[in-house]
Amino acid sequence: MERYVNIKSPFTGGRVKEVSTVERVEYKDDAFDVPMRYFVCEDTGQQFTNTEQDEEWYNNLHTQYESRHQDSTPYLKKAQSEESASCVAEVLV
């Protein structure tokens, strides 16, 4: 999906479109279909992003990775259970 947005191109000062796609991303020997938003300068065709778009992309990728590999990260579960035990111990003291 494409739509014109009310910002100026950092390259030419011209019009900018925001593009929304789903792209296949290779991450840690696995592949994920991640929603992505980016801007395109209408004059040069150059793509660019802002911090909000970058963070959204990363969060989508990270969420998919965690969802798929939640049972394969025992060290995280151990750390979480140790943290929970520590919190319970503090409450009981």
PDB file of N, CA, C and O in Angstrom:
ATOM      1  N   MET A   1       0.848  -1.172   0.000  1.00  0.00           N
ATOM      2  CA  MET A   1       0.000   0.000   0.000  1.00  0.00           C
ATOM      3  C   MET A   1       0.898   1.242   0.000  1.00  0.00           C
ATOM      4  O   MET A   1       1.912   1.285   0.697  1.00  0.00           O
ATOM      5  N   GLU A   2       0.523   2.222  -0.769  1.00  0.00           N
ATOM      6  CA  GLU A   2       1.269   3.472  -0.840  1.00  0.00           C
ATOM      7  C   GLU A   2       0.336   4.642  -0.605  1.00  0.00           C
ATOM      8  O   GLU A   2      -0.828   4.628  -1.006  1.00  0.00           O
ATOM      9  N   ARG A   3       0.882   5.668   0.064  1.00  0.00           N
ATOM     10  CA  ARG A   3       0.104   6.895   0.243  1.00  0.00           C
ATOM     11  C   ARG A   3       1.067   8.063   0.387  1.00  0.00           C
ATOM     12  O   ARG A   3       2.157   7.921   0.942  1.00  0.00           O
ATOM     13  N   TYR A   4       0.656   9.207  -0.114  1.00  0.00           N
ATOM     14  CA  TYR A   4       1.473  10.405   0.058  1.00  0.00           C
ATOM     15  C   TYR A   4       1.361  10.881   1.492  1.00  0.00           C
ATOM     16  O   TYR A   4       0.289  10.831   2.096  1.00  0.00           O
ATOM     17  N   VAL A   5       2.485  11.348   2.035  1.00  0.00           N
ATOM     18  CA  VAL A   5       2.506  11.859   3.409  1.00  0.00           C
ATOM     19  C   VAL A   5       2.946  13.310   3.391  1.00  0.00           C
ATOM     20  O   VAL A   5       3.537  13.793   2.426  1.00  0.00           O
ATOM     21  N   ASN A   6       2.644  13.983   4.473  1.00  0.00           N
ATOM     22  CA  ASN A   6       2.900  15.414   4.552  1.00  0.00           C
ATOM     23  C   ASN A   6       4.291  15.700   5.138  1.00  0.00           C
ATOM     24  O   ASN A   6       4.430  16.406   6.137  1.00  0.00           O
ATOM     25  N   ILE A   7       5.298  15.139   4.497  1.00  0.00           N
ATOM     26  CA  ILE A   7       6.679  15.470   4.853  1.00  0.00           C
ATOM     27  C   ILE A   7       7.438  15.719   3.557  1.00  0.00           C
ATOM     28  O   ILE A   7       7.015  15.288   2.484  1.00  0.00           O
ATOM     29  N   LYS A   8       8.568  16.422   3.668  1.00  0.00           N
ATOM     30  CA  LYS A   8       9.394  16.696   2.497  1.00  0.00           C
ATOM     31  C   LYS A   8      10.559  15.718   2.452  1.00  0.00           C
ATOM     32  O   LYS A   8      11.065  15.294   3.491  1.00  0.00           O
ATOM     33  N   SER A   9      10.972  15.370   1.264  1.00  0.00           N
ATOM     34  CA  SER A   9      12.101  14.476   1.080  1.00  0.00           C
ATOM     35  C   SER A   9      13.365  15.108   1.635  1.00  0.00           C
ATOM     36  O   SER A   9      13.639  16.276   1.358  1.00  0.00           O
ATOM     37  N   PRO A  10      14.141  14.364   2.411  1.00  0.00           N
ATOM     38  CA  PRO A  10      15.410  14.903   2.894  1.00  0.00           C
ATOM     39  C   PRO A  10      16.454  15.019   1.775  1.00  0.00           C
ATOM     40  O   PRO A  10      17.498  15.644   1.960  1.00  0.00           O
ATOM     41  N   PHE A  11      16.167  14.418   0.620  1.00  0.00           N
ATOM     42  CA  PHE A  11      17.110  14.434  -0.492  1.00  0.00           C
ATOM     43  C   PHE A  11      16.866  15.599  -1.441  1.00  0.00           C
ATOM     44  O   PHE A  11      17.809  16.227  -1.922  1.00  0.00           O
ATOM     45  N   THR A  12      15.563  15.891  -1.714  1.00  0.00           N
ATOM     46  CA  THR A  12      15.258  16.922  -2.715  1.00  0.00           C
ATOM     47  C   THR A  12      14.267  17.977  -2.229  1.00  0.00           C
ATOM     48  O   THR A  12      14.096  19.014  -2.869  1.00  0.00           O
ATOM     49  N   GLY A  13      13.614  17.710  -1.093  1.00  0.00           N
ATOM     50  CA  GLY A  13      12.563  18.609  -0.636  1.00  0.00           C
ATOM     51  C   GLY A  13      11.233  18.350  -1.324  1.00  0.00           C
ATOM     52  O   GLY A  13      10.256  19.060  -1.088  1.00  0.00           O
ATOM     53  N   GLY A  14      11.197  17.325  -2.182  1.00  0.00           N
ATOM     54  CA  GLY A  14       9.995  17.001  -2.944  1.00  0.00           C
ATOM     55  C   GLY A  14       9.016  16.129  -2.172  1.00  0.00           C
ATOM     56  O   GLY A  14       9.128  15.957  -0.958  1.00  0.00           O
ATOM     57  N   ARG A  15       8.053  15.585  -2.909  1.00  0.00           N
ATOM     58  CA  ARG A  15       6.988  14.764  -2.320  1.00  0.00           C
ATOM     59  C   ARG A  15       7.514  13.400  -1.884  1.00  0.00           C
ATOM     60  O   ARG A  15       8.491  12.875  -2.418  1.00  0.00           O
ATOM     61  N   VAL A  16       6.811  12.849  -0.879  1.00  0.00           N
ATOM     62  CA  VAL A  16       7.214  11.568  -0.306  1.00  0.00           C
ATOM     63  C   VAL A  16       6.003  10.663  -0.193  1.00  0.00           C
ATOM     64  O   VAL A  16       4.914  11.104   0.176  1.00  0.00           O
ATOM     65  N   LYS A  17       6.204   9.387  -0.514  1.00  0.00           N
ATOM     66  CA  LYS A  17       5.172   8.367  -0.301  1.00  0.00           C
ATOM     67  C   LYS A  17       5.602   7.496   0.871  1.00  0.00           C
ATOM     68  O   LYS A  17       6.790   7.254   1.080  1.00  0.00           O
ATOM     69  N   GLU A  18       4.607   7.025   1.637  1.00  0.00           N
ATOM     70  CA  GLU A  18       4.879   6.008   2.629  1.00  0.00           C
ATOM     71  C   GLU A  18       4.387   4.684   2.059  1.00  0.00           C
ATOM     72  O   GLU A  18       3.254   4.586   1.590  1.00  0.00           O
ATOM     73  N   VAL A  19       5.239   3.670   2.100  1.00  0.00           N
ATOM     74  CA  VAL A  19       4.938   2.357   1.554  1.00  0.00           C
ATOM     75  C   VAL A  19       4.819   1.370   2.708  1.00  0.00           C
ATOM     76  O   VAL A  19       5.641   1.368   3.624  1.00  0.00           O
ATOM     77  N   SER A  20       3.789   0.530   2.653  1.00  0.00           N
ATOM     78  CA  SER A  20       3.606  -0.543   3.633  1.00  0.00           C
ATOM     79  C   SER A  20       3.660  -1.867   2.890  1.00  0.00           C
ATOM     80  O   SER A  20       2.904  -2.093   1.945  1.00  0.00           O
ATOM     81  N   THR A  21       4.559  -2.737   3.326  1.00  0.00           N
ATOM     82  CA  THR A  21       4.707  -4.054   2.705  1.00  0.00           C
ATOM     83  C   THR A  21       4.948  -5.100   3.781  1.00  0.00           C
ATOM     84  O   THR A  21       5.074  -4.786   4.965  1.00  0.00           O
ATOM     85  N   VAL A  22       5.008  -6.326   3.349  1.00  0.00           N
ATOM     86  CA  VAL A  22       5.453  -7.414   4.211  1.00  0.00           C
ATOM     87  C   VAL A  22       6.670  -8.002   3.521  1.00  0.00           C
ATOM     88  O   VAL A  22       6.606  -8.400   2.358  1.00  0.00           O
ATOM     89  N   GLU A  23       7.779  -8.053   4.247  1.00  0.00           N
ATOM     90  CA  GLU A  23       9.008  -8.551   3.647  1.00  0.00           C
ATOM     91  C   GLU A  23       9.549  -9.748   4.413  1.00  0.00           C
ATOM     92  O   GLU A  23       9.430  -9.835   5.636  1.00  0.00           O
ATOM     93  N   ARG A  24      10.138 -10.659   3.673  1.00  0.00           N
ATOM     94  CA  ARG A  24      10.749 -11.857   4.257  1.00  0.00           C
ATOM     95  C   ARG A  24      12.115 -11.474   4.803  1.00  0.00           C
ATOM     96  O   ARG A  24      12.949 -10.926   4.082  1.00  0.00           O
ATOM     97  N   VAL A  25      12.344 -11.768   6.093  1.00  0.00           N
ATOM     98  CA  VAL A  25      13.589 -11.398   6.749  1.00  0.00           C
ATOM     99  C   VAL A  25      14.259 -12.649   7.306  1.00  0.00           C
ATOM    100  O   VAL A  25      13.620 -13.447   7.992  1.00  0.00           O
ATOM    101  N   GLU A  26      15.541 -12.817   7.011  1.00  0.00           N
ATOM    102  CA  GLU A  26      16.335 -13.896   7.594  1.00  0.00           C
ATOM    103  C   GLU A  26      16.933 -13.371   8.891  1.00  0.00           C
ATOM    104  O   GLU A  26      17.590 -12.330   8.905  1.00  0.00           O
ATOM    105  N   TYR A  27      16.700 -14.104   9.988  1.00  0.00           N
ATOM    106  CA  TYR A  27      17.179 -13.674  11.302  1.00  0.00           C
ATOM    107  C   TYR A  27      17.503 -14.905  12.138  1.00  0.00           C
ATOM    108  O   TYR A  27      16.633 -15.742  12.380  1.00  0.00           O
ATOM    109  N   LYS A  28      18.739 -15.015  12.575  1.00  0.00           N
ATOM    110  CA  LYS A  28      19.189 -16.135  13.403  1.00  0.00           C
ATOM    111  C   LYS A  28      18.809 -17.481  12.797  1.00  0.00           C
ATOM    112  O   LYS A  28      18.180 -18.313  13.450  1.00  0.00           O
ATOM    113  N   ASP A  29      19.191 -17.680  11.566  1.00  0.00           N
ATOM    114  CA  ASP A  29      18.943 -18.932  10.842  1.00  0.00           C
ATOM    115  C   ASP A  29      17.470 -19.294  10.728  1.00  0.00           C
ATOM    116  O   ASP A  29      17.121 -20.473  10.687  1.00  0.00           O
ATOM    117  N   ASP A  30      16.618 -18.300  10.677  1.00  0.00           N
ATOM    118  CA  ASP A  30      15.183 -18.526  10.509  1.00  0.00           C
ATOM    119  C   ASP A  30      14.645 -17.424   9.596  1.00  0.00           C
ATOM    120  O   ASP A  30      15.316 -16.413   9.387  1.00  0.00           O
ATOM    121  N   ALA A  31      13.453 -17.608   9.056  1.00  0.00           N
ATOM    122  CA  ALA A  31      12.851 -16.617   8.164  1.00  0.00           C
ATOM    123  C   ALA A  31      11.503 -16.178   8.724  1.00  0.00           C
ATOM    124  O   ALA A  31      10.721 -16.990   9.218  1.00  0.00           O
ATOM    125  N   PHE A  32      11.251 -14.876   8.636  1.00  0.00           N
ATOM    126  CA  PHE A  32      10.019 -14.297   9.159  1.00  0.00           C
ATOM    127  C   PHE A  32       9.437 -13.338   8.129  1.00  0.00           C
ATOM    128  O   PHE A  32      10.175 -12.656   7.418  1.00  0.00           O
ATOM    129  N   ASP A  33       8.102 -13.290   8.054  1.00  0.00           N
ATOM    130  CA  ASP A  33       7.405 -12.311   7.222  1.00  0.00           C
ATOM    131  C   ASP A  33       7.037 -11.134   8.113  1.00  0.00           C
ATOM    132  O   ASP A  33       6.130 -11.228   8.940  1.00  0.00           O
ATOM    133  N   VAL A  34       7.748 -10.027   7.935  1.00  0.00           N
ATOM    134  CA  VAL A  34       7.635  -8.894   8.842  1.00  0.00           C
ATOM    135  C   VAL A  34       7.001  -7.697   8.139  1.00  0.00           C
ATOM    136  O   VAL A  34       7.466  -7.291   7.074  1.00  0.00           O
ATOM    137  N   PRO A  35       5.932  -7.122   8.728  1.00  0.00           N
ATOM    138  CA  PRO A  35       5.368  -5.890   8.175  1.00  0.00           C
ATOM    139  C   PRO A  35       6.418  -4.778   8.231  1.00  0.00           C
ATOM    140  O   PRO A  35       7.175  -4.669   9.196  1.00  0.00           O
ATOM    141  N   MET A  36       6.449  -3.966   7.191  1.00  0.00           N
ATOM    142  CA  MET A  36       7.458  -2.917   7.120  1.00  0.00           C
ATOM    143  C   MET A  36       6.848  -1.658   6.524  1.00  0.00           C
ATOM    144  O   MET A  36       6.086  -1.711   5.559  1.00  0.00           O
ATOM    145  N   ARG A  37       7.199  -0.537   7.115  1.00  0.00           N
ATOM    146  CA  ARG A  37       6.801   0.763   6.560  1.00  0.00           C
ATOM    147  C   ARG A  37       8.064   1.572   6.299  1.00  0.00           C
ATOM    148  O   ARG A  37       8.985   1.584   7.116  1.00  0.00           O
ATOM    149  N   TYR A  38       8.098   2.246   5.155  1.00  0.00           N
ATOM    150  CA  TYR A  38       9.228   3.118   4.841  1.00  0.00           C
ATOM    151  C   TYR A  38       8.747   4.213   3.890  1.00  0.00           C
ATOM    152  O   TYR A  38       7.675   4.119   3.290  1.00  0.00           O
ATOM    153  N   PHE A  39       9.560   5.238   3.774  1.00  0.00           N
ATOM    154  CA  PHE A  39       9.256   6.349   2.877  1.00  0.00           C
ATOM    155  C   PHE A  39      10.041   6.185   1.584  1.00  0.00           C
ATOM    156  O   PHE A  39      11.101   5.559   1.559  1.00  0.00           O
ATOM    157  N   VAL A  40       9.502   6.760   0.509  1.00  0.00           N
ATOM    158  CA  VAL A  40      10.191   6.786  -0.776  1.00  0.00           C
ATOM    159  C   VAL A  40      10.140   8.212  -1.318  1.00  0.00           C
ATOM    160  O   VAL A  40       9.071   8.807  -1.449  1.00  0.00           O
ATOM    161  N   CYS A  41      11.311   8.740  -1.626  1.00  0.00           N
ATOM    162  CA  CYS A  41      11.389  10.055  -2.265  1.00  0.00           C
ATOM    163  C   CYS A  41      10.868   9.919  -3.691  1.00  0.00           C
ATOM    164  O   CYS A  41      11.373   9.102  -4.462  1.00  0.00           O
ATOM    165  N   GLU A  42       9.869  10.708  -4.040  1.00  0.00           N
ATOM    166  CA  GLU A  42       9.266  10.597  -5.370  1.00  0.00           C
ATOM    167  C   GLU A  42      10.246  11.003  -6.473  1.00  0.00           C
ATOM    168  O   GLU A  42      10.180  10.475  -7.583  1.00  0.00           O
ATOM    169  N   ASP A  43      11.145  11.927  -6.178  1.00  0.00           N
ATOM    170  CA  ASP A  43      12.079  12.414  -7.199  1.00  0.00           C
ATOM    171  C   ASP A  43      13.227  11.442  -7.474  1.00  0.00           C
ATOM    172  O   ASP A  43      13.626  11.264  -8.625  1.00  0.00           O
ATOM    173  N   THR A  44      13.761  10.811  -6.420  1.00  0.00           N
ATOM    174  CA  THR A  44      14.949   9.969  -6.586  1.00  0.00           C
ATOM    175  C   THR A  44      14.659   8.475  -6.456  1.00  0.00           C
ATOM    176  O   THR A  44      15.451   7.646  -6.904  1.00  0.00           O
ATOM    177  N   GLY A  45      13.526   8.130  -5.842  1.00  0.00           N
ATOM    178  CA  GLY A  45      13.217   6.726  -5.601  1.00  0.00           C
ATOM    179  C   GLY A  45      13.942   6.155  -4.392  1.00  0.00           C
ATOM    180  O   GLY A  45      13.797   4.971  -4.087  1.00  0.00           O
ATOM    181  N   GLN A  46      14.720   6.982  -3.701  1.00  0.00           N
ATOM    182  CA  GLN A  46      15.450   6.510  -2.524  1.00  0.00           C
ATOM    183  C   GLN A  46      14.500   6.209  -1.381  1.00  0.00           C
ATOM    184  O   GLN A  46      13.556   6.955  -1.119  1.00  0.00           O
ATOM    185  N   GLN A  47      14.770   5.100  -0.703  1.00  0.00           N
ATOM    186  CA  GLN A  47      13.974   4.710   0.450  1.00  0.00           C
ATOM    187  C   GLN A  47      14.654   5.217   1.715  1.00  0.00           C
ATOM    188  O   GLN A  47      15.880   5.283   1.793  1.00  0.00           O
ATOM    189  N   PHE A  48      13.836   5.577   2.706  1.00  0.00           N
ATOM    190  CA  PHE A  48      14.359   5.975   4.005  1.00  0.00           C
ATOM    191  C   PHE A  48      13.297   5.736   5.063  1.00  0.00           C
ATOM    192  O   PHE A  48      12.111   5.619   4.757  1.00  0.00           O
ATOM    193  N   THR A  49      13.734   5.665   6.297  1.00  0.00           N
ATOM    194  CA  THR A  49      12.822   5.423   7.418  1.00  0.00           C
ATOM    195  C   THR A  49      13.065   6.448   8.512  1.00  0.00           C
ATOM    196  O   THR A  49      14.060   7.172   8.511  1.00  0.00           O
ATOM    197  N   ASN A  50      12.121   6.483   9.445  1.00  0.00           N
ATOM    198  CA  ASN A  50      12.324   7.277  10.644  1.00  0.00           C
ATOM    199  C   ASN A  50      12.447   6.319  11.836  1.00  0.00           C
ATOM    200  O   ASN A  50      12.289   5.108  11.675  1.00  0.00           O
ATOM    201  N   THR A  51      12.719   6.840  12.991  1.00  0.00           N
ATOM    202  CA  THR A  51      12.923   6.013  14.182  1.00  0.00           C
ATOM    203  C   THR A  51      11.683   5.199  14.517  1.00  0.00           C
ATOM    204  O   THR A  51      11.792   4.027  14.878  1.00  0.00           O
ATOM    205  N   GLU A  52      10.519   5.799  14.404  1.00  0.00           N
ATOM    206  CA  GLU A  52       9.267   5.091  14.708  1.00  0.00           C
ATOM    207  C   GLU A  52       9.104   3.848  13.820  1.00  0.00           C
ATOM    208  O   GLU A  52       8.741   2.776  14.304  1.00  0.00           O
ATOM    209  N   GLN A  53       9.370   4.000  12.538  1.00  0.00           N
ATOM    210  CA  GLN A  53       9.247   2.870  11.610  1.00  0.00           C
ATOM    211  C   GLN A  53      10.284   1.792  11.917  1.00  0.00           C
ATOM    212  O   GLN A  53       9.980   0.599  11.872  1.00  0.00           O
ATOM    213  N   ASP A  54      11.509   2.217  12.228  1.00  0.00           N
ATOM    214  CA  ASP A  54      12.560   1.251  12.562  1.00  0.00           C
ATOM    215  C   ASP A  54      12.205   0.458  13.814  1.00  0.00           C
ATOM    216  O   ASP A  54      12.364  -0.762  13.848  1.00  0.00           O
ATOM    217  N   GLU A  55      11.726   1.150  14.838  1.00  0.00           N
ATOM    218  CA  GLU A  55      11.357   0.479  16.086  1.00  0.00           C
ATOM    219  C   GLU A  55      10.181  -0.463  15.881  1.00  0.00           C
ATOM    220  O   GLU A  55      10.161  -1.561  16.439  1.00  0.00           O
ATOM    221  N   GLU A  56       9.206  -0.048  15.092  1.00  0.00           N
ATOM    222  CA  GLU A  56       8.048  -0.904  14.797  1.00  0.00           C
ATOM    223  C   GLU A  56       8.497  -2.181  14.078  1.00  0.00           C
ATOM    224  O   GLU A  56       8.039  -3.276  14.405  1.00  0.00           O
ATOM    225  N   TRP A  57       9.392  -2.034  13.101  1.00  0.00           N
ATOM    226  CA  TRP A  57       9.905  -3.177  12.357  1.00  0.00           C
ATOM    227  C   TRP A  57      10.646  -4.124  13.296  1.00  0.00           C
ATOM    228  O   TRP A  57      10.417  -5.334  13.275  1.00  0.00           O
ATOM    229  N   TYR A  58      11.531  -3.571  14.114  1.00  0.00           N
ATOM    230  CA  TYR A  58      12.300  -4.408  15.035  1.00  0.00           C
ATOM    231  C   TYR A  58      11.381  -5.118  16.026  1.00  0.00           C
ATOM    232  O   TYR A  58      11.552  -6.311  16.277  1.00  0.00           O
ATOM    233  N   ASN A  59      10.424  -4.412  16.581  1.00  0.00           N
ATOM    234  CA  ASN A  59       9.499  -5.023  17.543  1.00  0.00           C
ATOM    235  C   ASN A  59       8.683  -6.147  16.905  1.00  0.00           C
ATOM    236  O   ASN A  59       8.458  -7.181  17.533  1.00  0.00           O
ATOM    237  N   ASN A  60       8.239  -5.951  15.667  1.00  0.00           N
ATOM    238  CA  ASN A  60       7.516  -7.011  14.954  1.00  0.00           C
ATOM    239  C   ASN A  60       8.396  -8.244  14.763  1.00  0.00           C
ATOM    240  O   ASN A  60       7.957  -9.370  14.999  1.00  0.00           O
ATOM    241  N   LEU A  61       9.634  -8.027  14.338  1.00  0.00           N
ATOM    242  CA  LEU A  61      10.558  -9.142  14.142  1.00  0.00           C
ATOM    243  C   LEU A  61      10.836  -9.854  15.463  1.00  0.00           C
ATOM    244  O   LEU A  61      10.785 -11.082  15.533  1.00  0.00           O
ATOM    245  N   HIS A  62      11.124  -9.096  16.490  1.00  0.00           N
ATOM    246  CA  HIS A  62      11.439  -9.669  17.802  1.00  0.00           C
ATOM    247  C   HIS A  62      10.254 -10.452  18.363  1.00  0.00           C
ATOM    248  O   HIS A  62      10.439 -11.533  18.922  1.00  0.00           O
ATOM    249  N   THR A  63       9.055  -9.926  18.223  1.00  0.00           N
ATOM    250  CA  THR A  63       7.854 -10.608  18.708  1.00  0.00           C
ATOM    251  C   THR A  63       7.655 -11.936  17.980  1.00  0.00           C
ATOM    252  O   THR A  63       7.343 -12.950  18.604  1.00  0.00           O
ATOM    253  N   GLN A  64       7.836 -11.927  16.668  1.00  0.00           N
ATOM    254  CA  GLN A  64       7.695 -13.175  15.910  1.00  0.00           C
ATOM    255  C   GLN A  64       8.757 -14.189  16.308  1.00  0.00           C
ATOM    256  O   GLN A  64       8.470 -15.378  16.441  1.00  0.00           O
ATOM    257  N   TYR A  65       9.989 -13.714  16.498  1.00  0.00           N
ATOM    258  CA  TYR A  65      11.065 -14.613  16.898  1.00  0.00           C
ATOM    259  C   TYR A  65      10.764 -15.243  18.262  1.00  0.00           C
ATOM    260  O   TYR A  65      10.872 -16.458  18.427  1.00  0.00           O
ATOM    261  N   GLU A  66      10.389 -14.416  19.228  1.00  0.00           N
ATOM    262  CA  GLU A  66      10.085 -14.928  20.569  1.00  0.00           C
ATOM    263  C   GLU A  66       8.908 -15.887  20.546  1.00  0.00           C
ATOM    264  O   GLU A  66       8.917 -16.902  21.243  1.00  0.00           O
ATOM    265  N   SER A  67       7.906 -15.576  19.756  1.00  0.00           N
ATOM    266  CA  SER A  67       6.734 -16.429  19.662  1.00  0.00           C
ATOM    267  C   SER A  67       7.106 -17.809  19.116  1.00  0.00           C
ATOM    268  O   SER A  67       6.623 -18.830  19.606  1.00  0.00           O
ATOM    269  N   ARG A  68       7.948 -17.828  18.122  1.00  0.00           N
ATOM    270  CA  ARG A  68       8.329 -19.084  17.493  1.00  0.00           C
ATOM    271  C   ARG A  68       9.321 -19.882  18.346  1.00  0.00           C
ATOM    272  O   ARG A  68       9.334 -21.112  18.296  1.00  0.00           O
ATOM    273  N   HIS A  69      10.139 -19.191  19.119  1.00  0.00           N
ATOM    274  CA  HIS A  69      11.212 -19.856  19.846  1.00  0.00           C
ATOM    275  C   HIS A  69      11.067 -19.771  21.363  1.00  0.00           C
ATOM    276  O   HIS A  69      12.059 -19.895  22.082  1.00  0.00           O
ATOM    277  N   GLN A  70       9.873 -19.564  21.849  1.00  0.00           N
ATOM    278  CA  GLN A  70       9.692 -19.379  23.289  1.00  0.00           C
ATOM    279  C   GLN A  70      10.108 -20.604  24.094  1.00  0.00           C
ATOM    280  O   GLN A  70      10.574 -20.455  25.224  1.00  0.00           O
ATOM    281  N   ASP A  71       9.957 -21.796  23.557  1.00  0.00           N
ATOM    282  CA  ASP A  71      10.349 -23.003  24.288  1.00  0.00           C
ATOM    283  C   ASP A  71      11.819 -23.341  24.095  1.00  0.00           C
ATOM    284  O   ASP A  71      12.345 -24.223  24.774  1.00  0.00           O
ATOM    285  N   SER A  72      12.486 -22.654  23.182  1.00  0.00           N
ATOM    286  CA  SER A  72      13.880 -22.991  22.905  1.00  0.00           C
ATOM    287  C   SER A  72      14.856 -22.037  23.573  1.00  0.00           C
ATOM    288  O   SER A  72      16.031 -21.997  23.206  1.00  0.00           O
ATOM    289  N   THR A  73      14.390 -21.275  24.542  1.00  0.00           N
ATOM    290  CA  THR A  73      15.282 -20.355  25.242  1.00  0.00           C
ATOM    291  C   THR A  73      15.238 -20.636  26.737  1.00  0.00           C
ATOM    292  O   THR A  73      14.709 -19.832  27.503  1.00  0.00           O
ATOM    293  N   PRO A  74      15.792 -21.774  27.158  1.00  0.00           N
ATOM    294  CA  PRO A  74      15.720 -22.156  28.563  1.00  0.00           C
ATOM    295  C   PRO A  74      16.460 -21.192  29.484  1.00  0.00           C
ATOM    296  O   PRO A  74      16.068 -21.022  30.639  1.00  0.00           O
ATOM    297  N   TYR A  75      17.529 -20.556  28.989  1.00  0.00           N
ATOM    298  CA  TYR A  75      18.246 -19.624  29.852  1.00  0.00           C
ATOM    299  C   TYR A  75      17.375 -18.435  30.233  1.00  0.00           C
ATOM    300  O   TYR A  75      17.509 -17.898  31.332  1.00  0.00           O
ATOM    301  N   LEU A  76      16.478 -18.015  29.333  1.00  0.00           N
ATOM    302  CA  LEU A  76      15.563 -16.927  29.665  1.00  0.00           C
ATOM    303  C   LEU A  76      14.560 -17.375  30.712  1.00  0.00           C
ATOM    304  O   LEU A  76      14.264 -16.630  31.647  1.00  0.00           O
ATOM    305  N   LYS A  77      14.039 -18.574  30.568  1.00  0.00           N
ATOM    306  CA  LYS A  77      13.085 -19.085  31.546  1.00  0.00           C
ATOM    307  C   LYS A  77      13.741 -19.220  32.913  1.00  0.00           C
ATOM    308  O   LYS A  77      13.128 -18.906  33.933  1.00  0.00           O
ATOM    309  N   LYS A  78      14.989 -19.688  32.936  1.00  0.00           N
ATOM    310  CA  LYS A  78      15.702 -19.830  34.198  1.00  0.00           C
ATOM    311  C   LYS A  78      15.878 -18.463  34.855  1.00  0.00           C
ATOM    312  O   LYS A  78      15.647 -18.312  36.055  1.00  0.00           O
ATOM    313  N   ALA A  79      16.286 -17.475  34.072  1.00  0.00           N
ATOM    314  CA  ALA A  79      16.474 -16.130  34.607  1.00  0.00           C
ATOM    315  C   ALA A  79      15.164 -15.568  35.133  1.00  0.00           C
ATOM    316  O   ALA A  79      15.140 -14.933  36.187  1.00  0.00           O
ATOM    317  N   GLN A  80      14.074 -15.798  34.407  1.00  0.00           N
ATOM    318  CA  GLN A  80      12.772 -15.304  34.854  1.00  0.00           C
ATOM    319  C   GLN A  80      12.338 -15.996  36.130  1.00  0.00           C
ATOM    320  O   GLN A  80      11.794 -15.345  37.022  1.00  0.00           O
ATOM    321  N   SER A  81      12.562 -17.305  36.244  1.00  0.00           N
ATOM    322  CA  SER A  81      12.145 -18.013  37.453  1.00  0.00           C
ATOM    323  C   SER A  81      13.003 -17.596  38.635  1.00  0.00           C
ATOM    324  O   SER A  81      12.498 -17.500  39.753  1.00  0.00           O
ATOM    325  N   GLU A  82      14.297 -17.343  38.413  1.00  0.00           N
ATOM    326  CA  GLU A  82      15.160 -16.866  39.496  1.00  0.00           C
ATOM    327  C   GLU A  82      14.734 -15.477  39.946  1.00  0.00           C
ATOM    328  O   GLU A  82      14.742 -15.173  41.138  1.00  0.00           O
ATOM    329  N   GLU A  83      14.365 -14.641  38.991  1.00  0.00           N
ATOM    330  CA  GLU A  83      13.897 -13.299  39.325  1.00  0.00           C
ATOM    331  C   GLU A  83      12.597 -13.378  40.120  1.00  0.00           C
ATOM    332  O   GLU A  83      12.428 -12.650  41.098  1.00  0.00           O
ATOM    333  N   SER A  84      11.685 -14.247  39.715  1.00  0.00           N
ATOM    334  CA  SER A  84      10.419 -14.423  40.430  1.00  0.00           C
ATOM    335  C   SER A  84      10.668 -14.922  41.847  1.00  0.00           C
ATOM    336  O   SER A  84      10.049 -14.440  42.796  1.00  0.00           O
ATOM    337  N   ALA A  85      11.573 -15.888  41.993  1.00  0.00           N
ATOM    338  CA  ALA A  85      11.892 -16.421  43.316  1.00  0.00           C
ATOM    339  C   ALA A  85      12.492 -15.334  44.196  1.00  0.00           C
ATOM    340  O   ALA A  85      12.209 -15.267  45.392  1.00  0.00           O
ATOM    341  N   SER A  86      13.312 -14.494  43.606  1.00  0.00           N
ATOM    342  CA  SER A  86      13.924 -13.402  44.356  1.00  0.00           C
ATOM    343  C   SER A  86      12.866 -12.412  44.833  1.00  0.00           C
ATOM    344  O   SER A  86      12.926 -11.931  45.965  1.00  0.00           O
ATOM    345  N   CYS A  87      11.895 -12.107  43.969  1.00  0.00           N
ATOM    346  CA  CYS A  87      10.798 -11.195  44.339  1.00  0.00           C
ATOM    347  C   CYS A  87       9.948 -11.788  45.465  1.00  0.00           C
ATOM    348  O   CYS A  87       9.567 -11.078  46.395  1.00  0.00           O
ATOM    349  N   VAL A  88       9.655 -13.069  45.383  1.00  0.00           N
ATOM    350  CA  VAL A  88       8.855 -13.727  46.416  1.00  0.00           C
ATOM    351  C   VAL A  88       9.609 -13.717  47.740  1.00  0.00           C
ATOM    352  O   VAL A  88       9.017 -13.498  48.796  1.00  0.00           O
ATOM    353  N   ALA A  89      10.923 -13.957  47.679  1.00  0.00           N
ATOM    354  CA  ALA A  89      11.731 -13.953  48.894  1.00  0.00           C
ATOM    355  C   ALA A  89      11.714 -12.582  49.544  1.00  0.00           C
ATOM    356  O   ALA A  89      11.651 -12.483  50.770  1.00  0.00           O
ATOM    357  N   GLU A  90      11.769 -11.524  48.747  1.00  0.00           N
ATOM    358  CA  GLU A  90      11.731 -10.169  49.298  1.00  0.00           C
ATOM    359  C   GLU A  90      10.403  -9.888  49.980  1.00  0.00           C
ATOM    360  O   GLU A  90      10.373  -9.220  51.013  1.00  0.00           O
ATOM    361  N   VAL A  91       9.315 -10.380  49.431  1.00  0.00           N
ATOM    362  CA  VAL A  91       7.995 -10.148  49.987  1.00  0.00           C
ATOM    363  C   VAL A  91       7.864 -10.892  51.325  1.00  0.00           C
ATOM    364  O   VAL A  91       7.258 -10.386  52.270  1.00  0.00           O
ATOM    365  N   LEU A  92       8.435 -12.083  51.389  1.00  0.00           N
ATOM    366  CA  LEU A  92       8.305 -12.901  52.589  1.00  0.00           C
ATOM    367  C   LEU A  92       9.199 -12.420  53.726  1.00  0.00           C
ATOM    368  O   LEU A  92       8.950 -12.770  54.880  1.00  0.00           O
ATOM    369  N   VAL A  93      10.221 -11.639  53.442  1.00  0.00           N
ATOM    370  CA  VAL A  93      11.146 -11.179  54.491  1.00  0.00           C
ATOM    371  C   VAL A  93      10.533 -10.075  55.296  1.00  0.00           C
ATOM    372  O   VAL A  93      11.163  -9.564  56.222  1.00  0.00           O
TER     373      VAL A  93
END
